[in-house]
């Protein structure tokens, strides 16, 4: 472990790292902790993260806790990032870049805004309250797992890779009024752009259709 700049609170950071088994870390002059390793904070009754992380080269798992905020999460994660099974209503504070898969399932998210700008592998957002798809990373081309969300009924209309679908849904403003309204002609334009046949009937239970 190396210091870039010393000040008295660094001893507290060392104690916290030891408590949670965090190794190969560097404390930066601004107090952010970079970790050249993995960070596992899984299922330990956390209500908030114990440190403010900078960059983590391995996996970062803070799932199955009681988190209501992701404040303190690293800016980038070299492995997967998981915050599943918490009490999150927002992704504000989560990493901007995740090289592995991103897991935010089993929370209370109504939107993905504030989420990562890039994800290297799969995107898991099942079992939330997602009404729209704003905040989803652009140009994403891997698997999206989305079941048990209000927005699922829209995504199930498409039988192709969903990254491009979601980009178009967001670009065309298909979902409006904080996830309450779907503009039908804009949704149909998504099908046209993808050279897909428009379903004969589009019945949406979770939205008003205009």
Residue pairs with C-beta under 8 A, 6 or more apart in sequence:
1 14
1 24
1 25
1 26
1 27
2 26
3 10
3 26
3 27
4 26
4 27
4 28
4 29
5 28
5 29
9 31
10 27
13 27
13 31
13 33
13 51
14 27
16 22
16 50
16 51
17 23
17 25
17 33
17 51
19 50
20 39
20 41
20 44
20 50
21 40
22 33
22 35
22 37
22 39
22 51
23 35
23 37
24 35
24 36
24 37
25 33
25 34
25 35
25 36
25 37
26 33
26 34
26 35
26 36
27 33
28 34
28 54
31 52
32 52
32 53
32 54
33 51
33 52
33 53
33 54
34 53
34 54
34 55
34 56
35 53
35 55
35 56
35 57
35 58
35 74
36 57
36 58
37 56
37 57
37 58
38 56
38 58
38 59
38 60
38 61
38 79
39 53
39 56
39 58
39 59
39 60
39 61
39 62
39 74
40 59
40 61
41 49
41 50
41 61
41 62
41 65
42 61
42 62
42 63
42 64
42 65
42 82
43 63
43 64
43 65
44 65
45 65
45 66
46 62
46 65
46 66
46 67
47 65
47 66
47 67
47 68
48 67
48 68
48 69
48 71
48 72
49 62
49 67
49 70
49 71
49 72
49 73
50 72
51 72
52 71
52 72
53 60
53 72
53 73
53 74
53 75
54 74
54 75
55 74
55 75
55 76
55 77
55 78
56 74
56 76
56 77
56 78
56 79
57 78
57 79
58 77
58 78
58 79
59 77
59 79
59 80
59 81
59 82
59 100
60 73
60 74
60 77
60 79
60 80
60 81
60 82
60 95
61 80
61 81
61 82
62 70
62 73
62 82
62 83
62 86
63 82
63 83
63 84
63 85
63 86
63 103
64 84
64 85
64 86
65 85
65 86
66 86
66 87
67 83
67 86
67 87
67 88
68 86
68 87
68 88
68 89
69 88
69 90
69 92
69 93
70 83
70 88
70 90
70 91
70 92
70 93
70 94
71 92
71 93
72 93
73 81
73 83
73 93
73 94
73 95
74 95
75 95
75 96
75 97
76 95
76 96
76 97
76 98
76 99
77 95
77 97
77 98
77 99
77 100
78 99
78 100
79 99
79 100
80 98
80 100
80 101
80 102
80 103
80 121
81 94
81 95
81 98
81 100
81 101
81 102
81 103
81 116
82 103
83 94
83 103
83 104
83 107
84 103
84 104
84 105
84 106
84 107
84 124
85 105
85 106
85 107
86 106
86 107
87 107
87 108
88 104
88 107
88 108
88 109
89 107
89 108
89 109
89 110
90 109
90 111
90 113
90 114
91 104
91 109
91 112
91 113
91 114
91 115
91 116
91 135
92 113
92 114
93 114
94 104
94 114
94 115
94 116
95 116
96 116
96 117
96 118
97 116
97 117
97 118
98 116
98 118
98 119
98 120
99 120
99 121
100 120
100 121
101 119
101 120
101 121
101 122
101 123
101 124
102 115
102 116
102 119
102 121
102 122
102 123
102 124
103 124
104 112
104 115
104 124
104 125
104 128
105 124
105 125
105 126
105 127
105 128
105 145
106 126
106 127
106 128
107 127
107 128
108 128
108 129
109 125
109 128
109 129
109 130
110 128
110 129
110 130
110 131
110 179
111 130
111 131
111 132
111 134
111 135
111 179
112 125
112 130
112 133
112 134
112 135
112 136
113 134
113 135
114 135
115 135
115 136
115 137
116 137
117 137
117 138
118 137
119 137
119 140
119 142
120 142
121 142
122 142
122 143
122 144
122 145
123 136
123 137
123 140
123 142
123 143
123 144
123 145
124 145
125 144
125 145
125 146
125 149
126 145
126 146
126 147
126 148
126 149
127 147
127 148
127 149
128 148
128 149
129 149
129 150
130 146
130 149
130 150
130 151
130 179
131 149
131 150
131 151
131 175
131 178
131 179
131 180
131 206
132 151
132 175
132 178
132 179
133 151
133 166
133 169
133 170
133 175
134 170
134 175
136 166
136 167
136 170
138 167
139 163
139 167
140 163
140 166
140 167
141 161
141 163
141 164
142 163
143 161
144 155
144 162
144 163
144 166
146 152
146 155
146 162
150 179
150 206
150 207
151 175
151 179
151 206
153 204
153 205
153 206
154 169
154 174
154 175
154 182
154 187
154 204
154 207
155 162
155 165
155 166
157 199
157 202
158 165
158 194
158 196
160 194
160 196
164 194
165 190
165 194
168 174
168 189
168 190
168 193
168 194
169 175
169 187
169 190
172 186
172 187
172 189
172 190
173 183
173 186
174 182
174 183
174 186
174 187
174 190
175 181
175 182
175 207
176 182
176 183
179 207
180 207
180 208
181 207
181 208
181 209
181 210
182 204
182 207
182 208
182 209
182 210
183 210
184 202
184 209
184 210
187 202
188 198
191 197
191 198
192 198
202 209
